[in-house]
Amino acid sequence: MSSADSRRNIGAGRSYGGRTAKGFVQKVHSPLPSLNDSLEGEIRAFLTDEDLLHTYDDLTKVNPVTPTTVLKCLQARYSVKVFYTHAGCTLVALNPFQPIPDLYTLDVMKEYHSAVQPQDFKPHIFIVAEEAYRNVQGQLEPVNQSLVVSGESGAGKTWTSRCLMKYYATVAASSSVVKSQDTVERIERRVLDSNPIMEAFGNACTLRNNNSSRFGKYIQLQLDRCQLLVGASVQTYLLEKTRVACQPANERNFHIFYQMLKGATDEQRKEWKMPPGQRFVWLPNTEKTVDEDCFHETVEAMVHLGIHSERQRQLFRILAGILQLGNVNFSSPTDESQPCNLDEQSKDFLQRAAELLCVPAEELQMSLRVRMLKAGKQSVLKPCSQAECSMRRDCLAKAIYAQLFEWLVTFINNSICADKSTWCNFIGVLDVYGFECFHINNLEQLCINYANEKLQQHFVAHYLRAQQEEYVSEGLQWSFVKYQDNQSCLDLIEGSPVSVFSILNEESRLNRASDAKTFRVRLQKELCGNANISWDKFSKEPHFAVAHYAGKVNYRIEGMVEKNKDPVPPEFTNLLQKSDNLLLHQIFTDKETKNPTTKGLSKVTVVSKFKNSLESLMRILHTTTPHYTRCIKPNPDCKPLTFKKEEVIVQLEACGIVETIHISAAGFPIRIPFQSFIQRYGLIAKYSDFKSGRHCFDVEVDSIDVLRRAVEKLLGVVLRKACEPSHDLESENSWVHCGRTKVFLTQLMLDLLEDQRKKILSQCAFSIQCCWLRYQRCRRHARQQSATLIQAAVRSWLVRRQVQRWNRAAAVIQNTWRKWKALLKSLAEVELDDAEDLVEEDVPALNPVIRARGSVQLSTIQEPVTVRGWPMGLALASAPSITVSLTATGFQKMMSVMASLNLPSRRGGYKVETNQYTQGLASIRAQPKGSVKLHCQRSPLLYADRNPDMKTDVTGFNEILLEKTL
């Protein structure tokens, strides 16, 4: 058994009285019988202070451990509304029979999940769930987990399983990565929605429980390598289908029928042929209402799982047809050779059932009243008696409901089960029917109690017996704690070669009518040597009694063989395969394909099928790490917060709680092989202050002696580091024992090892972080220096290249400008008229200043007009010619400026707009006398300054830019 297999919550600060240690050797002494008087005194002393009894959150702290002290502690905790208590490796859960606010909220789940040590919190079902979840991650390797929830009917197993599933769905969702969040929410919702559907179709209200599971289920929650919930699967065991047609007194049918009856709309009632006020024989106690009568919740869960509306319609019509069948009554005919009679009301119910099941009414009536016998190759029709007709009617209803339930489970699995390649580990939640003992018990109760015996035997074999045997084989000095072993009861029920099941199967396979008395005689003859079976010789009805671990139960033999045969007449199968209801047609066609008709000894009986499925379940449980939760029913009447000592003490003794506490308090719940121990905790010695060459362990060494010495040295290092002046090294040595092949640890020692390992890993991580940060800083500094050099080189190269480009551009511009200037000069010379055309005229003398700056004078105006010069810039496009009559002086000075003429007028002035505003520049053709014609031409220059500075006076160009004239 690995460390993950055996890790259990023992509780910090626990007293380990009776244990002495020398080195790493553990000795445990059991109390002597002569100390009974002192034991009673200790019990009285312990029970004196009742105010402190509710503070014992772990029953291993109780001293002394007796049924009385355990019972008193549980009662004290129950009275203060504390319903969970640790009992060593087991969690004891008391049913409060009322809702407890703030006990299962989302905040409580997150609190337990995020806790470093959940064991330090108050006992809760979430501690068991979190421990299993962390064990999947594993200290050494991932291990599949199983949560076994056991207890009597009404003890709260179904509610506990529901809380576990909700917890894992929440934990998986909170641990998911962002990209998978939607998927996780979809999967967790489907997993949780499978609960109300399974409970609606598989649970019923009984005398002991309002929501009693009438089938067993094992739910595997599938996790990937990141412990993310990716799917689930459901395995079911032995549905109590006889409840469909036969309900015990003061009990009800399955919840789904009452949900339909109370939650259907008027339109649905009309479709299902269920008018208000109609009574159904198979629906007793309709006036009783339970919390599970919620039709809307069931329908909503179906939608979430992918059962579309048309499929729902087909499903509910089948259920309504089953209810109509229950109202069909048969009466004996006057002539025995004729089939049984049906009254008018029964014919109406039969017609309704046929319409709802979508089968011909005549064929349905024929199959119920007449059976087909085969004689060789010929078939003979034989009318059935009244009892046989009723039996066939019940058989048809049970067959339809059982196949419908099986289809529903298959559909749920297809909806929520993940592909095998996507998950690697699972956490299983087992919820089976509790131990049952009614006034009348038959084959169903025998199978249910047999399943509980198997689970109890698994607990005994895994914990009570296996752990103590391992202590002895590993060299611990151990005194065995006595416990109740139920192996003899299992041998009686399922043993070989002769047992109750084997005899029952033989009787079922014989082609003859069953006889209860004959069966009882055979049981007495072949099983008289087993002390667990007995008979009441004075009983009128044949029966036998079995002494189970939880008490003696009387089983009625009448009808047991027929139920074990579970025959379904072939005419029923043929009829339902012809149904126009697609769902009904599908489930019976698939059944015929998967299970072809068999004959004789190859016929599979109910107990054989149930035994095989249960053995498959036990194989799964044996390969996983189990976590036990014992649900206790505090009173038989399901009254809130009512504690009946007699009821509780019987359950504590039956499930072995006291023995479990004894072994847990005195034993070592954690066992780790030497090699695995060195592999995980060897670094403690390697990085400790005491390290030296002898502390370097080789994990690959195969020698047990070498590994044992290495483990002892390592433990010595750990204990010396943990030893303080306030601690006793000898008492700390009692926390651990080195066996022959394994290390046995208490929870305290495991916590100490994990704490030191965590500190060393933190130190190593800190050193790695320092080295990494130093390396990153040096690398960053080197990169900065390299980047600076590269940037400087690039900038210098860019500057040099830019300067070179500027020099080349300047040279090109200068060269071009020189050429262009020469060209303009030549063009100006060509434009001037010959000198002989110039005739001097008498003009008024100009002001020297004006003459120096250049002037233009109109021929009709005596006052000269000042001309402002501008840089010529670049010539613009040509413009149309305009003619202005003017007289100019110093004309050569005005060839390179733009003129603005301010001309007086009678109205105060007028404006002459030249074409430079829209077309560009104009050149002036000189006229020495008379009118001067201004010619607008396209300039040979490509660019020009169209908006020169108005305040700058520049002269010396061979163009006149006419700006504006006012």
Secondary structure by P-SEA (a helix, b strand, c coil): ccccccccccccccccccccccccbbbbbcccccaaaaaaaaaaaaacccccccccccccccccccaaaaaaaaaaaaaacccccccccbbbbbbccccccccccaaaaaaaaaccccccccccaaaaaaaaaaaaacccbbbbbbbbbbbcccccaaaaaaaaaaaaaaaaaaaccccaaaaaaaaaaaaaaaaaaaaaacccccccccccccbbbbbbbccccccccccbbbbbccccccccccccccccccaaaaaaaccccaaaaaaaccccccccccccccccccccccaaaaaaaaaaacccaaaaaaaaaaaaaaaaaaabbbbbbccccccccccaaaaaaaaaaaaaacccaaaaaaaacbbbbbcccbbbbbbbcaaaaaaaaaaaaaaaaaaaaaaaaaaaaaacccccccccbbbbbbbcccccccccccaaaaaaaaaaaaaaaaaaaacccaaaaaaaaaccbbbbbbbbbaaaaaaaaccccccaaaaaaaaaaccbbbbaaaaaaaaaacccccccccccccccccccccccccbbbbbbccaaaaaaaccccaaaaaaaaaccaaaaaaaaaaaaaacccccccccccaaaaaaaaaaaaaaaaaacbbbbbbbbbcccccccccccaaaaaaaaaaaaaaaaaaaaaccccccccaaaaaaccccccccccccccccccccccccaaaaaaaaaaaaaaaaaaaccccccaaaaaacccccccbbbbcaaaaaaaaaaaaaaaaaaaaaaaaaaaaaaaaaaaaaaaaaaaaaaaaaaaaaaaaaaaaaaaaaaaaaaaaaaaaaaaaaaaaaccccccccccccccccaaaaaacccccccccbbbbbbbcccccccbbbbbbbbbbccccccccccbbbbbbccccccbbbbbcccccccbbbbbcccccbbbbbbcccccccccccccccccccccccccccccc
